[in-house]
Amino acid sequence: MDVARRLWQALDERLQLRPLIEFAAHKEVPQHRHSWAYYFGGLTLFFLGVQIVTGILLLLYYRPTAEAAFESVQFIVTRVPFGWLVRSIHSWSANLMVLAAVVHMLSVFLLGSYAKPRELTWWSGLALLGVALGFGFSGYLLPWNELSFFATRIGTDMVSKVPLIGHWLLTFLRGGEEVTGATLTRFFGLHVAVLPMITAALVGLHLGLIQRQGMHVPGHLAEEARRRRPLRFIPNFVLRESIVWLAGLAALAALAAFLPWELGVKADPFASAPAGIKPEWYFLFMFETLKLLPAHVLGIEGELVGLGVFTLAGAAWFLIPVLDRGAAIGRRSRVVLVAGLAALAAVVLITALSLAGVLS
Amino acid sequence: MTDSAAAQQSSRRRFVNWLLGTSVGATLAATVYPVFRFVIPPPVAEAPVNRVLAARLSELPPNSGKVFRFGARPGIIVRTATGEVRAFAATCTHLNCTVQYRPDFQHIWCACHNGHYDLQGKNIEGPPPRPLETFRVDLAGDDVYVTRGA
């Protein structure tokens, strides 16, 4: 005990840590009927932690070449002790991380927490979701199986439709004209080096902004939040968040153990795309929409129209803090709210119909 | 300090700022440009493939198809129910998937977004915006040769 105290004193003397401790000790989380929304960002962070740990473990055996990738994952799941579990956790946790991030984002949207002065938090959060999808897309290819091969062909072909720089982007992503071993090596580099670095910077910024500005309380809940006693961050909120993390871990463990992630069949660049091919659930709405669009809409190729609409919708979603300036003074734009809810309903409906097999 | 001395100093400062600014810009450009060029791989010289032995006729019963390698890209050879042999590029014109022959539909189909092509390679249903590229087919005994630029 004495050693710990002396170590603390030595560190405090050199780094002046006391103000940080004071800050943490006095930090409070407002309480109101929608306080549940404050837990999903932390849950996303928990799954990110699981991804880092299991990702590092998988790196010990994974080999990023077209000749060896599939076999190395096969080796991990069949021969390495607990390899199936580590790989299954990595895959499931990736999906749960995206799910938690999406719920977090939607709660921020519904409570209007994107408004001034929190625009940068909204934008850094969206950038993080984009990076998470980038992780999902690049990681999907790494086992080099049939499904991932065609998903990458489709995804990178979509990128090629970007005006002016589309072909450059395609070549950059694929490492050539086609999806080959060069693509796999690139995606591996992105997945284990570039994206983690960007994530670290963005998570730092996102969390820093939240610490600096505190939790947002929506205008209509302000009175309730004033009436109720706020929760102390340490230890109360931390303990409650731990329960949420434990629940996340339990769900993850159950999914990984009872529904181990499949490896599929090794990719063959000269085989037909298999029937029933589908992307991950978070790309399903895009996939189904592109399937339903006719070859031409008003003389323009259907997929270009679809991708154009997705891009515009994404841009509008990104710009919500600018489009809904009134939210900062408690006057939310009904147009933004209704349009956002309609887009959300459309995405949920298409995804649900696709998962139910109605659209296949 | 006289006005002329102050003006001289201000103009010197502007010059130094300009010099520093351009140096920083040049350093950045000299760093970024090679990186920008590095990430795009050089074109790999490949012998152009215009004709391949795509299949044996004996392995293609009527109402069947086979995907074959045509240079760096896949092609598809189809034997219709009436016994005719036709060949096309197997890359779907929608979003780059590889198509297949569906004996139950008796035409070409893309599993990725449910695109349909007839036995002339024409897009007839679903999202594909253009027909498949058609290849010429030559039979030499049991050998089926496919030639680009039909």
Interface residues (C-beta under 8 A of the other chain):
Chain A: F150 R153 I154 T156 D157 M158 W168 T171 F172 G175 G176 E177 E178 A182 P269 F270 A271 S272 A273 P274 A275 G276 I277 F287 L290 K291 L293 P294 A295 H296 E301 G302 E303
Chain B: V39 I40 P41 V44 V67 F68 R69 A72 R73 P74 I76 A90 H94 L95 N96 C97 T98 V99 Q100 C110 A111 C112 H113 N114 N123 G126 P127 P128 P129
